[in-house]
Amino acid sequence: MSQAGAPAGALLVLVDPVARRLDGESVRIAKDVLSAGAAAKICLPESPEEFARALARRGHRRPVIVGDDRALVRAVGLLHRERALAAAGALSLVPVGPAPALSLAHALGVPVGAVAAARAVLDGAVRTYDLLVDDSDGVVLGGLRIPSASPGAGRAAGGPEGARRPGAAPAGAERSVWSACRSLVRTLVRPPVGGAVAPAAAGAHRLRVEADGVLLADLDRPVAGVSVARREGLAEVVVRTGDSERPVTALARSVTVSGTDFRYRADHAVSGPVRRRTWTLRPAAWNLTVPRPD
C-alpha cells in the first residue's frame, strides 16, 4: 500500500439509503462537513440502480460513499466493471451503520466516526490497495473464505437439486430417479489408483485448489475450509484439510477452486453455489482516502 496527497476538487456524495434509514443524524453531520469544505453534489439514491446511475454520471467529481462496507464494495465493483477505477481517482468513504457492517472500513484505515471520516475525505491522504477480481467480474476488497459445507446444502430450495420445473414429477419421484442415476454412475466409475476415495467428513468439501497452477488440495481428500487474503502484491491462500493437520499455505497471483458445489463469503456477501471460481490479484488497483499519518 502506498500513500500520496489527497486530490482536490468537487465531490459527488452518494448517500446509501440504508445509512439514511439507520442513522440519519450521522448522515446529516457528514453532509454538513463535506458541503462546508468542498463543492459537493449530494445524491440520495433510493435503489442500487439509482446508485449505479448516479455514480456513472459523476463527471469529474470525486466519489464519496456515505454508508457501510457493502456500499463501498458496490461502488468499487461498479467502477471496476466500467473499467474506470483508475480514472475515478481516489474513492472516499464516510462509514455509517452498525459496527459489524463497518469492519472492512476499519481494516482499510477509515475512521468510523462521521466527523473524522468526513474530514479525512477533505484533507486526508490517498492509500493504494490491491484488489481480488473473480472470473465473473466480482471484486473482493478484504478477503474471502469458503467455509465448511452445511449438510444438505445442495438440496436447498432453489438449489441444483431443490428446484422443480412446472409440470415436473413430484419430489419423491424425482429423488427416486436421481438415486437410481447416481447408483448407476457409481457402478460405472472406477475409483482412482490406490483404492476408493474415503467419504468426506461431515462439513467437508471435495475441492481442488490451485495457486498459480500449483496444486494445494485435490478431490481425493476432504477440505474443511479455504481462505484468501491480500498480502502486499500477492494473495495468501490457506487450505484447511483437517483438525489435526497443519493448513496448507501459499502466496500467489491467481487462485482457482473447483469441485463439488460450494458457497463462498467475499467481504460481507455470500455467493454461490458454484463449481469453479478463479480469483486474480490486481496489484495497486484502486485508491481510498484515509487520515494523514501523524
ChimeraX attribute file (.defattr): number of C-alpha atoms within 10 A of each C-alpha:
attribute: neighborCount
match mode: 1-to-1
recipient: residues
	/A:1	13
	/A:2	10
	/A:3	16
	/A:4	13
	/A:5	12
	/A:6	21
	/A:7	16
	/A:8	12
	/A:9	12
	/A:10	17
	/A:11	22
	/A:12	22
	/A:13	27
	/A:14	24
	/A:15	24
	/A:16	24
	/A:17	18
	/A:18	17
	/A:19	20
	/A:20	18
	/A:21	11
	/A:22	14
	/A:23	14
	/A:24	14
	/A:25	14
	/A:26	21
	/A:27	22
	/A:28	12
	/A:29	14
	/A:30	25
	/A:31	22
	/A:32	14
	/A:33	18
	/A:34	23
	/A:35	17
	/A:36	11
	/A:37	14
	/A:38	14
	/A:39	13
	/A:40	20
	/A:41	17
	/A:42	15
	/A:43	16
	/A:44	15
	/A:45	16
	/A:46	12
	/A:47	11
	/A:48	14
	/A:49	10
	/A:50	13
	/A:51	21
	/A:52	16
	/A:53	12
	/A:54	18
	/A:55	23
	/A:56	14
	/A:57	10
	/A:58	15
	/A:59	12
	/A:60	13
	/A:61	19
	/A:62	22
	/A:63	25
	/A:64	27
	/A:65	24
	/A:66	30
	/A:67	26
	/A:68	25
	/A:69	24
	/A:70	17
	/A:71	23
	/A:72	23
	/A:73	21
	/A:74	17
	/A:75	21
	/A:76	23
	/A:77	19
	/A:78	21
	/A:79	19
	/A:80	19
	/A:81	12
	/A:82	10
	/A:83	11
	/A:84	14
	/A:85	19
	/A:86	13
	/A:87	10
	/A:88	19
	/A:89	19
	/A:90	22
	/A:91	21
	/A:92	27
	/A:93	28
	/A:94	31
	/A:95	31
	/A:96	30
	/A:97	21
	/A:98	12
	/A:99	13
	/A:100	10
	/A:101	17
	/A:102	20
	/A:103	18
	/A:104	22
	/A:105	21
	/A:106	14
	/A:107	10
	/A:108	15
	/A:109	13
	/A:110	24
	/A:111	21
	/A:112	20
	/A:113	13
	/A:114	22
	/A:115	18
	/A:116	16
	/A:117	25
	/A:118	30
	/A:119	18
	/A:120	23
	/A:121	32
	/A:122	22
	/A:123	17
	/A:124	21
	/A:125	21
	/A:126	26
	/A:127	23
	/A:128	17
	/A:129	21
	/A:130	22
	/A:131	26
	/A:132	28
	/A:133	19
	/A:134	17
	/A:135	12
	/A:136	9
	/A:137	12
	/A:138	17
	/A:139	24
	/A:140	24
	/A:141	23
	/A:142	21
	/A:143	19
	/A:144	22
	/A:145	19
	/A:146	21
	/A:147	19
	/A:148	18
	/A:149	20
	/A:150	13
	/A:151	11
	/A:152	7
	/A:153	16
	/A:154	17
	/A:155	12
	/A:156	12
	/A:157	11
	/A:158	10
	/A:159	14
	/A:160	14
	/A:161	15
	/A:162	14
	/A:163	12
	/A:164	15
	/A:165	6
	/A:166	6
	/A:167	6
	/A:168	9
	/A:169	12
	/A:170	9
	/A:171	13
	/A:172	9
	/A:173	11
	/A:174	15
	/A:175	14
	/A:176	11
	/A:177	13
	/A:178	13
	/A:179	12
	/A:180	12
	/A:181	11
	/A:182	12
	/A:183	11
	/A:184	11
	/A:185	11
	/A:186	11
	/A:187	8
	/A:188	9
	/A:189	8
	/A:190	10
	/A:191	11
	/A:192	9
	/A:193	7
	/A:194	6
	/A:195	8
	/A:196	10
	/A:197	13
	/A:198	9
	/A:199	11
	/A:200	15
	/A:201	14
	/A:202	12
	/A:203	14
	/A:204	21
	/A:205	25
	/A:206	22
	/A:207	25
	/A:208	20
	/A:209	25
	/A:210	20
	/A:211	23
	/A:212	14
	/A:213	11
	/A:214	12
	/A:215	11
	/A:216	18
	/A:217	20
	/A:218	16
	/A:219	16
	/A:220	16
	/A:221	19
	/A:222	23
	/A:223	26
	/A:224	23
	/A:225	21
	/A:226	23
	/A:227	19
	/A:228	24
	/A:229	20
	/A:230	24
	/A:231	14
	/A:232	12
	/A:233	17
	/A:234	20
	/A:235	27
	/A:236	20
	/A:237	25
	/A:238	20
	/A:239	21
	/A:240	21
	/A:241	19
	/A:242	15
	/A:243	8
	/A:244	7
	/A:245	8
	/A:246	11
	/A:247	16
	/A:248	13
	/A:249	16
	/A:250	17
	/A:251	18
	/A:252	21
	/A:253	17
	/A:254	21
	/A:255	24
	/A:256	19
	/A:257	22
	/A:258	18
	/A:259	16
	/A:260	15
	/A:261	18
	/A:262	24
	/A:263	18
	/A:264	20
	/A:265	16
	/A:266	21
	/A:267	19
	/A:268	18
	/A:269	11
	/A:270	13
	/A:271	12
	/A:272	13
	/A:273	15
	/A:274	15
	/A:275	13
	/A:276	17
	/A:277	16
	/A:278	17
	/A:279	24
	/A:280	20
	/A:281	23
	/A:282	18
	/A:283	18
	/A:284	16
	/A:285	14
	/A:286	24
	/A:287	24
	/A:288	22
	/A:289	29
	/A:290	28
	/A:291	21
	/A:292	15
	/A:293	7
	/A:294	3
